[in-house]
Amino acid sequence: MGVTFYANNGKTLDMNHPAKQLLDRMTMCWWGLIGIPSKVSKEDALLIARSLKNYVKLQTITLKDKTGYILWKSMGYEQEDLESIKYWRKAYRFFRDSGGIKKRE
């Protein structure tokens, strides 16, 4: 089971349950604090986008570096494959350009 995020700019982002769990961890439980997938302000959406941008950047750097996996493992994460990194880049752009998230329709 997944969740659909509705941006103020009219776009949507579908996220499956494992991805949502990872996003919960990456944003240090902000979901409960800022109410995702309920209404989220533009400023909070930009904070989420910044977290995703950093995640994508580090995942890309360590993608071909076998020693980078040790970093991810020590932080409790896994090294993502290229397709997953592309998805997280798409999610980053969605939150960056969203103008905030609307309450579920």
VMD Tcl script that builds the backbone (N, CA, C; Angstrom):
set m [mol new atoms 315]
animate dup $m
set s [atomselect $m all]
$s set {name element resname resid chain x y z} {
  {N N MET 1 A 0.847 -1.178 0.000}
  {CA C MET 1 A 0.000 0.000 0.000}
  {C C MET 1 A 0.888 1.235 0.000}
  {N N GLY 2 A 0.493 2.217 -0.748}
  {CA C GLY 2 A 1.273 3.433 -0.848}
  {C C GLY 2 A 0.469 4.657 -0.488}
  {N N VAL 3 A 1.051 5.793 -0.815}
  {CA C VAL 3 A 0.409 7.069 -0.543}
  {C C VAL 3 A 0.646 7.973 -1.750}
  {N N THR 4 A -0.306 8.845 -2.014}
  {CA C THR 4 A -0.166 9.830 -3.074}
  {C C THR 4 A -0.085 11.206 -2.436}
  {N N PHE 5 A 0.927 11.971 -2.811}
  {CA C PHE 5 A 1.089 13.342 -2.337}
  {C C PHE 5 A 0.552 14.281 -3.416}
  {N N TYR 6 A -0.219 15.270 -2.996}
  {CA C TYR 6 A -0.812 16.248 -3.906}
  {C C TYR 6 A -0.157 17.597 -3.668}
  {N N ALA 7 A 0.561 18.088 -4.681}
  {CA C ALA 7 A 1.248 19.369 -4.550}
  {C C ALA 7 A 0.295 20.520 -4.825}
  {N N ASN 8 A 0.618 21.673 -4.279}
  {CA C ASN 8 A -0.170 22.876 -4.552}
  {C C ASN 8 A -0.089 23.289 -6.011}
  {N N ASN 9 A 0.959 22.837 -6.725}
  {CA C ASN 9 A 1.091 23.183 -8.140}
  {C C ASN 9 A 0.311 22.236 -9.046}
  {N N GLY 10 A -0.442 21.294 -8.453}
  {CA C GLY 10 A -1.299 20.399 -9.228}
  {C C GLY 10 A -0.678 19.051 -9.550}
  {N N LYS 11 A 0.581 18.845 -9.283}
  {CA C LYS 11 A 1.238 17.577 -9.582}
  {C C LYS 11 A 1.050 16.606 -8.422}
  {N N THR 12 A 1.248 15.323 -8.714}
  {CA C THR 12 A 1.147 14.286 -7.690}
  {C C THR 12 A 2.400 13.429 -7.698}
  {N N LEU 13 A 2.646 12.782 -6.572}
  {CA C LEU 13 A 3.758 11.843 -6.453}
  {C C LEU 13 A 3.247 10.620 -5.718}
  {N N ASP 14 A 3.352 9.455 -6.362}
  {CA C ASP 14 A 2.973 8.194 -5.729}
  {C C ASP 14 A 4.205 7.596 -5.068}
  {N N MET 15 A 4.030 7.147 -3.838}
  {CA C MET 15 A 5.138 6.577 -3.093}
  {C C MET 15 A 4.668 5.275 -2.455}
  {N N ASN 16 A 5.433 4.198 -2.671}
  {CA C ASN 16 A 5.067 2.926 -2.060}
  {C C ASN 16 A 5.450 2.923 -0.586}
  {N N HIS 17 A 4.999 1.916 0.121}
  {CA C HIS 17 A 5.184 1.879 1.575}
  {C C HIS 17 A 6.666 1.843 1.986}
  {N N PRO 18 A 7.509 0.998 1.369}
  {CA C PRO 18 A 8.929 1.010 1.767}
  {C C PRO 18 A 9.606 2.364 1.524}
  {N N ALA 19 A 9.260 3.020 0.427}
  {CA C ALA 19 A 9.838 4.344 0.153}
  {C C ALA 19 A 9.363 5.349 1.194}
  {N N LYS 20 A 8.090 5.286 1.563}
  {CA C LYS 20 A 7.576 6.200 2.587}
  {C C LYS 20 A 8.268 5.970 3.926}
  {N N GLN 21 A 8.530 4.706 4.261}
  {CA C GLN 21 A 9.245 4.413 5.504}
  {C C GLN 21 A 10.653 5.005 5.475}
  {N N LEU 22 A 11.328 4.892 4.335}
  {CA C LEU 22 A 12.664 5.474 4.213}
  {C C LEU 22 A 12.588 6.988 4.327}
  {N N LEU 23 A 11.602 7.588 3.703}
  {CA C LEU 23 A 11.440 9.037 3.788}
  {C C LEU 23 A 11.158 9.466 5.223}
  {N N ASP 24 A 10.393 8.667 5.954}
  {CA C ASP 24 A 10.158 8.942 7.380}
  {C C ASP 24 A 11.477 8.978 8.143}
  {N N ARG 25 A 12.338 8.017 7.879}
  {CA C ARG 25 A 13.634 7.956 8.564}
  {C C ARG 25 A 14.534 9.109 8.149}
  {N N MET 26 A 14.558 9.422 6.865}
  {CA C MET 26 A 15.435 10.482 6.365}
  {C C MET 26 A 15.053 11.840 6.929}
  {N N THR 27 A 13.790 12.044 7.166}
  {CA C THR 27 A 13.334 13.337 7.669}
  {C C THR 27 A 13.119 13.305 9.179}
  {N N MET 28 A 13.673 12.336 9.816}
  {CA C MET 28 A 13.649 12.228 11.279}
  {C C MET 28 A 12.252 12.394 11.865}
  {N N CYS 29 A 11.310 11.656 11.325}
  {CA C CYS 29 A 9.922 11.624 11.831}
  {C C CYS 29 A 9.188 12.952 11.656}
  {N N TRP 30 A 9.577 13.764 10.699}
  {CA C TRP 30 A 8.845 15.008 10.438}
  {C C TRP 30 A 7.413 14.741 10.033}
  {N N TRP 31 A 7.143 13.539 9.493}
  {CA C TRP 31 A 5.783 13.267 9.018}
  {C C TRP 31 A 4.766 13.545 10.109}
  {N N GLY 32 A 5.024 13.071 11.323}
  {CA C GLY 32 A 4.089 13.310 12.418}
  {C C GLY 32 A 4.022 14.769 12.823}
  {N N LEU 33 A 5.125 15.461 12.705}
  {CA C LEU 33 A 5.184 16.857 13.132}
  {C C LEU 33 A 4.523 17.802 12.139}
  {N N ILE 34 A 4.711 17.534 10.851}
  {CA C ILE 34 A 4.179 18.459 9.853}
  {C C ILE 34 A 2.977 17.896 9.107}
  {N N GLY 35 A 2.559 16.707 9.458}
  {CA C GLY 35 A 1.289 16.193 8.978}
  {C C GLY 35 A 1.247 15.586 7.600}
  {N N ILE 36 A 2.342 15.168 7.047}
  {CA C ILE 36 A 2.286 14.525 5.738}
  {C C ILE 36 A 1.568 13.189 5.891}
  {N N PRO 37 A 0.657 12.812 5.029}
  {CA C PRO 37 A 0.341 13.485 3.779}
  {C C PRO 37 A -0.763 14.519 3.893}
  {N N SER 38 A -0.933 15.121 5.024}
  {CA C SER 38 A -1.856 16.239 5.146}
  {C C SER 38 A -1.187 17.502 4.615}
  {N N LYS 39 A -1.749 18.639 4.926}
  {CA C LYS 39 A -1.230 19.910 4.425}
  {C C LYS 39 A 0.187 20.179 4.948}
  {N N VAL 40 A 1.065 20.598 4.054}
  {CA C VAL 40 A 2.456 20.931 4.404}
  {C C VAL 40 A 2.768 22.282 3.760}
  {N N SER 41 A 3.373 23.161 4.514}
  {CA C SER 41 A 3.694 24.488 3.996}
  {C C SER 41 A 4.799 24.409 2.944}
  {N N LYS 42 A 4.911 25.475 2.173}
  {CA C LYS 42 A 5.952 25.554 1.150}
  {C C LYS 42 A 7.333 25.438 1.790}
  {N N GLU 43 A 7.527 26.090 2.916}
  {CA C GLU 43 A 8.821 26.067 3.604}
  {C C GLU 43 A 9.188 24.664 4.066}
  {N N ASP 44 A 8.209 23.931 4.622}
  {CA C ASP 44 A 8.471 22.564 5.060}
  {C C ASP 44 A 8.746 21.643 3.870}
  {N N ALA 45 A 8.035 21.866 2.765}
  {CA C ALA 45 A 8.286 21.071 1.561}
  {C C ALA 45 A 9.714 21.312 1.056}
  {N N LEU 46 A 10.192 22.542 1.175}
  {CA C LEU 46 A 11.571 22.841 0.761}
  {C C LEU 46 A 12.585 22.168 1.684}
  {N N LEU 47 A 12.275 22.052 2.975}
  {CA C LEU 47 A 13.158 21.328 3.892}
  {C C LEU 47 A 13.225 19.838 3.523}
  {N N ILE 48 A 12.091 19.266 3.190}
  {CA C ILE 48 A 12.062 17.865 2.766}
  {C C ILE 48 A 12.871 17.709 1.484}
  {N N ALA 49 A 12.690 18.642 0.553}
  {CA C ALA 49 A 13.437 18.596 -0.704}
  {C C ALA 49 A 14.940 18.661 -0.450}
  {N N ARG 50 A 15.353 19.501 0.476}
  {CA C ARG 50 A 16.787 19.611 0.784}
  {C C ARG 50 A 17.331 18.289 1.326}
  {N N SER 51 A 16.582 17.631 2.192}
  {CA C SER 51 A 16.997 16.325 2.716}
  {C C SER 51 A 17.121 15.304 1.587}
  {N N LEU 52 A 16.141 15.302 0.694}
  {CA C LEU 52 A 16.186 14.377 -0.438}
  {C C LEU 52 A 17.344 14.690 -1.378}
  {N N LYS 53 A 17.613 15.966 -1.612}
  {CA C LYS 53 A 18.724 16.353 -2.475}
  {C C LYS 53 A 20.049 15.834 -1.907}
  {N N ASN 54 A 20.245 15.993 -0.602}
  {CA C ASN 54 A 21.469 15.498 0.032}
  {C C ASN 54 A 21.566 13.981 -0.073}
  {N N TYR 55 A 20.455 13.293 0.129}
  {CA C TYR 55 A 20.423 11.841 0.037}
  {C C TYR 55 A 20.805 11.387 -1.374}
  {N N VAL 56 A 20.204 12.008 -2.377}
  {CA C VAL 56 A 20.501 11.660 -3.770}
  {C C VAL 56 A 21.967 11.930 -4.087}
  {N N LYS 57 A 22.466 13.059 -3.650}
  {CA C LYS 57 A 23.859 13.411 -3.927}
  {C C LYS 57 A 24.816 12.379 -3.336}
  {N N LEU 58 A 24.610 12.022 -2.067}
  {CA C LEU 58 A 25.488 11.041 -1.434}
  {C C LEU 58 A 25.322 9.649 -2.038}
  {N N GLN 59 A 24.101 9.270 -2.352}
  {CA C GLN 59 A 23.876 7.964 -2.986}
  {C C GLN 59 A 24.577 7.900 -4.343}
  {N N THR 60 A 24.550 8.992 -5.086}
  {CA C THR 60 A 25.197 9.027 -6.391}
  {C C THR 60 A 26.713 8.920 -6.253}
  {N N ILE 61 A 27.267 9.609 -5.272}
  {CA C ILE 61 A 28.713 9.566 -5.050}
  {C C ILE 61 A 29.170 8.154 -4.697}
  {N N THR 62 A 28.404 7.471 -3.856}
  {CA C THR 62 A 28.819 6.153 -3.383}
  {C C THR 62 A 28.333 5.006 -4.268}
  {N N LEU 63 A 27.611 5.301 -5.337}
  {CA C LEU 63 A 27.033 4.251 -6.182}
  {C C LEU 63 A 28.093 3.290 -6.709}
  {N N LYS 64 A 29.201 3.815 -7.190}
  {CA C LYS 64 A 30.237 2.967 -7.779}
  {C C LYS 64 A 31.414 2.750 -6.842}
  {N N ASP 65 A 31.293 3.234 -5.632}
  {CA C ASP 65 A 32.375 3.135 -4.657}
  {C C ASP 65 A 32.010 2.092 -3.610}
  {N N LYS 66 A 32.678 0.975 -3.646}
  {CA C LYS 66 A 32.355 -0.117 -2.720}
  {C C LYS 66 A 32.578 0.275 -1.265}
  {N N THR 67 A 33.494 1.199 -0.996}
  {CA C THR 67 A 33.730 1.615 0.383}
  {C C THR 67 A 32.614 2.523 0.896}
  {N N GLY 68 A 31.886 3.166 -0.006}
  {CA C GLY 68 A 30.776 4.035 0.392}
  {C C GLY 68 A 29.664 3.276 1.085}
  {N N TYR 69 A 29.528 2.003 0.728}
  {CA C TYR 69 A 28.479 1.185 1.334}
  {C C TYR 69 A 28.667 1.080 2.840}
  {N N ILE 70 A 29.906 1.079 3.295}
  {CA C ILE 70 A 30.184 1.014 4.727}
  {C C ILE 70 A 29.571 2.215 5.432}
  {N N LEU 71 A 29.666 3.392 4.806}
  {CA C LEU 71 A 29.050 4.601 5.364}
  {C C LEU 71 A 27.553 4.418 5.514}
  {N N TRP 72 A 26.892 3.963 4.465}
  {CA C TRP 72 A 25.442 3.776 4.511}
  {C C TRP 72 A 25.053 2.746 5.554}
  {N N LYS 73 A 25.793 1.636 5.593}
  {CA C LYS 73 A 25.491 0.565 6.541}
  {C C LYS 73 A 25.617 1.055 7.982}
  {N N SER 74 A 26.642 1.868 8.239}
  {CA C SER 74 A 26.839 2.376 9.604}
  {C C SER 74 A 25.716 3.323 10.025}
  {N N MET 75 A 25.049 3.936 9.057}
  {CA C MET 75 A 23.940 4.851 9.349}
  {C C MET 75 A 22.587 4.140 9.297}
  {N N GLY 76 A 22.596 2.831 9.007}
  {CA C GLY 76 A 21.361 2.065 8.966}
  {C C GLY 76 A 20.632 2.121 7.639}
  {N N TYR 77 A 21.307 2.554 6.587}
  {CA C TYR 77 A 20.716 2.637 5.255}
  {C C TYR 77 A 21.367 1.614 4.343}
  {N N GLU 78 A 20.810 1.469 3.163}
  {CA C GLU 78 A 21.371 0.613 2.131}
  {C C GLU 78 A 21.836 1.473 0.970}
  {N N GLN 79 A 22.792 0.965 0.217}
  {CA C GLN 79 A 23.192 1.650 -1.018}
  {C C GLN 79 A 22.096 1.403 -2.044}
  {N N GLU 80 A 21.559 2.461 -2.597}
  {CA C GLU 80 A 20.489 2.357 -3.590}
  {C C GLU 80 A 21.073 2.016 -4.956}
  {N N ASP 81 A 20.246 1.387 -5.796}
  {CA C ASP 81 A 20.659 1.162 -7.180}
  {C C ASP 81 A 20.295 2.396 -8.007}
  {N N LEU 82 A 20.707 2.423 -9.256}
  {CA C LEU 82 A 20.519 3.607 -10.108}
  {C C LEU 82 A 19.044 3.960 -10.284}
  {N N GLU 83 A 18.187 2.951 -10.465}
  {CA C GLU 83 A 16.759 3.226 -10.650}
  {C C GLU 83 A 16.145 3.873 -9.409}
  {N N SER 84 A 16.534 3.405 -8.237}
  {CA C SER 84 A 16.032 3.995 -6.996}
  {C C SER 84 A 16.522 5.424 -6.824}
  {N N ILE 85 A 17.763 5.667 -7.190}
  {CA C ILE 85 A 18.307 7.026 -7.105}
  {C C ILE 85 A 17.524 7.956 -8.030}
  {N N LYS 86 A 17.174 7.473 -9.213}
  {CA C LYS 86 A 16.368 8.281 -10.143}
  {C C LYS 86 A 15.004 8.600 -9.533}
  {N N TYR 87 A 14.395 7.625 -8.838}
  {CA C TYR 87 A 13.112 7.877 -8.194}
  {C C TYR 87 A 13.255 8.955 -7.120}
  {N N TRP 88 A 14.297 8.861 -6.301}
  {CA C TRP 88 A 14.489 9.850 -5.235}
  {C C TRP 88 A 14.796 11.224 -5.807}
  {N N ARG 89 A 15.458 11.283 -6.955}
  {CA C ARG 89 A 15.688 12.572 -7.621}
  {C C ARG 89 A 14.351 13.169 -8.064}
  {N N LYS 90 A 13.467 12.313 -8.581}
  {CA C LYS 90 A 12.124 12.762 -8.979}
  {C C LYS 90 A 11.351 13.268 -7.756}
  {N N ALA 91 A 11.447 12.553 -6.633}
  {CA C ALA 91 A 10.770 12.970 -5.404}
  {C C ALA 91 A 11.320 14.304 -4.911}
  {N N TYR 92 A 12.645 14.472 -4.995}
  {CA C TYR 92 A 13.268 15.746 -4.611}
  {C C TYR 92 A 12.677 16.888 -5.426}
  {N N ARG 93 A 12.625 16.717 -6.729}
  {CA C ARG 93 A 12.085 17.779 -7.598}
  {C C ARG 93 A 10.620 18.048 -7.296}
  {N N PHE 94 A 9.872 16.983 -7.002}
  {CA C PHE 94 A 8.459 17.151 -6.668}
  {C C PHE 94 A 8.292 18.051 -5.442}
  {N N PHE 95 A 8.991 17.752 -4.358}
  {CA C PHE 95 A 8.860 18.561 -3.150}
  {C C PHE 95 A 9.422 19.960 -3.353}
  {N N ARG 96 A 10.517 20.083 -4.094}
  {CA C ARG 96 A 11.123 21.395 -4.343}
  {C C ARG 96 A 10.158 22.318 -5.087}
  {N N ASP 97 A 9.472 21.784 -6.087}
  {CA C ASP 97 A 8.618 22.592 -6.948}
  {C C ASP 97 A 7.156 22.603 -6.519}
  {N N SER 98 A 6.817 21.897 -5.445}
  {CA C SER 98 A 5.419 21.693 -5.078}
  {C C SER 98 A 4.693 22.954 -4.616}
  {N N GLY 99 A 5.394 23.853 -3.994}
  {CA C GLY 99 A 4.722 25.007 -3.384}
  {C C GLY 99 A 3.962 24.623 -2.129}
  {N N GLY 100 A 4.266 23.438 -1.595}
  {CA C GLY 100 A 3.568 22.906 -0.436}
  {C C GLY 100 A 2.735 21.699 -0.845}
  {N N ILE 101 A 2.259 20.987 0.148}
  {CA C ILE 101 A 1.460 19.794 -0.115}
  {C C ILE 101 A 0.045 20.038 0.395}
  {N N LYS 102 A -0.948 19.694 -0.445}
  {CA C LYS 102 A -2.340 19.838 -0.070}
  {C C LYS 102 A -2.793 18.608 0.710}
  {N N LYS 103 A -3.837 18.787 1.467}
  {CA C LYS 103 A -4.449 17.661 2.159}
  {C C LYS 103 A -4.981 16.684 1.110}
  {N N ARG 104 A -5.012 15.423 1.438}
  {CA C ARG 104 A -5.501 14.416 0.483}
  {C C ARG 104 A -6.848 14.815 -0.084}
  {N N GLU 105 A -6.981 14.553 -1.381}
  {CA C GLU 105 A -8.251 14.881 -2.051}
  {C C GLU 105 A -9.207 13.733 -1.976}
}
mol reanalyze $m
mol bondsrecalc $m
mol representation Tube
mol addrep $m
